[in-house]
Every structure is written in C-alpha cells, then in structure tokens.
C-alpha cells in the first residue's frame, strides 16, 4: 500500500554562505536531498539534512496578488536562539522545500522518493520567542502588495492634477 506524507527541507543562508540544512520528517536521522537548484547536478555529500523539529506555515497568495508572510517555528532553546538572533539581525535567507515523502523503507525508516511540491525563498524580517517556541517571520519581494513595498504617494508628477475638494463625481 502506498502512503504519502508531507515534510520540509530547510536551507539557511547568511551572506551567501550555506549555514545549516534541516529536515523535519525523519526523526533522529539524516537524509540526502537535492533542492530544485541542485537537480541539475548530482547529489553530493554536502546535501545532507539533519533532523530538527520545526514547522513551516503561512505561504498563501490570493487572487489580488497579496501574500501572507511565512513563518518558521522552532523549539525555544539555547541552540535555536543562538543562531535565531543572528538570523533576525542580519536578515538571513531561508529556503524551504515542501516535500511529498512516499513509502518510507520499514527497515531504515527513510524514503528514497521525495518530490518537491513547492519551494519558498524568504528573508527573515522579524522574530520573537516565548517559553515554548522561537518564531521567525519570512518575507519575499513577491509579497510586495501585502507588505506595502515599494511605498508610493500620489502627487501631480505621477498622476496629474489632483482634486482639491472631496466633492468629486465620476460621469
């Protein structure tokens, strides 16, 4: 019987340098995963992903084009806070692959077939933590409508003459 599950592969970059590779499906194991950009080249030993419990959510786009910020949630501990603070202060880049994981091997618990459903690339724009979790919010330039980037004002040079009263009628 075929079974499917969803998992995530996360790549964390600081100043164009790969810092960490995490996966959140195979508990206590390490997987080899080729991201969409790696599909051109063979998988190398450098593409190993260690298990870290994290959640990824918030990537939606509606018909008006504005998107919601994505969020990565990690357990709150000294390890996650040590690099999480740097990620917020320095605007690290997070690349997340949403995976469909098919039929894990009953002996090893690993799957050789991991299909990429969606890839999301975002920059850490803010973060917060409480007693339980560390939350990192990610934004992308594709979310420009939702985050009001670029900010523009209406003036005569971009739209022409502006009305000086609120009594405006369209005919």
PEVENCOR-V905493 format. One record per helix or strand of 3 or more residues. SS is the DSSP state (@ for helix, = for strand). FROM is the first residue (numbers start at 1). TO is the last residue. If there is no record, write none. Layout:
ss: [SS:SS]
from: [FROM:FROM]
to: [TO:TO]
//
This chain:
ss: [=:=:=:@:@:=:=:=:@:=:=:=:@:@]
from: [4:17:30:36:45:48:54:70:78:93:114:133:141:156]
to: [14:23:32:40:47:51:57:75:90:102:129:139:143:159]
//
